[in-house]
Amino acid sequence: MMNISVQNLNMTYPTGKIALRDISLDIKSPNLIGLLGPNGAGKSTFMNLLTAGLLPTGGSILLDGEPLVHKEKKLKSKLGYLPQSFGLYDELTVWQFLDYMAALKGIRDNKKDIERVIQETNLKDKRKARIRTLSGGQRQRVGIAQALLGNPELLIFDEPTVGLDPEERISFRNLFSKNAQDKIVLLSTHIIEDVQSVCNRLIAINHGKILFDGTPEQLILSAQGHVGLLENQQEEQGFKVTARVNTANGVHYRIVAKQLPFGAQVVEPTLEDAYMYLIGKEGDKQ
Ligand code: ADP
């Protein structure tokens, strides 16, 4: 069991840029959490703080009740992290790289463990390939594989499905959900499909603030009555078009709006609609 408590977390970079504003939340295992938000929302900053790669300018993070800064050693042995930009050693083979990472993590029975992660990330025929010869998706899989070494209790993946093809994305969704059974898995993404089927909790942030923290079902409910279909062209006012569909009867628009315009047919929101509504709602306030 693991428990992370984030209390009034603030992060202002030396440039003066405020990346996180007063974030508070609790995370307990098991949990598979999707961290959503547009580019620049503060997702990577949050993950860097959780992995002690950055020190907050305000507030604190408690790991099992104790400040993270005093628990860095414990954290290291329990953490698998895939950062957004991950430097791989181009001249090493996949096996050599994983062997090196396992040594850094102090993993004892590392042969067995390396075999396991190679299997899980479908890299069996690539174990002897040099990293520089791999495709983008294969490199990403090596990054995910190193995070899984040692079977850590806390897995943090910053945009793990970037560069993966649809089949690989599906296989990783299953891998994340399998891994989350007794762990905390936190994955950031802006691909809604990645979190839809596997995450039991979604945290949406924008401009460094939490906009939503709840289940996917709750997010969908929050957009009910705010998603509609419009026939034919209309001035785009007070609503956001999420899809433009050409049909035999002309063009139909799928829209999200605080107040649907006259003539719109109300439809059930998808998770993507609900996310667009949430982000758009915040835009209105500014
Ligand atoms: P996301 O991961 O959601 O795209 P980030 O956490 O990378 O967002 O960035 C949040 C904000 O902080 C952005 O405005 C970004 O430009 C800024 N930022 C990120 N890293 C730094 C840094 N090292 N120095 C200054 N500003 C930064």
Residues whose N, C-alpha, C, O or C-beta is under 5 A from the ligand:
A	BS01	ADP	Y13 T15 K17 A19 P38 N39 G40 A41 G42 K43 S44 T45
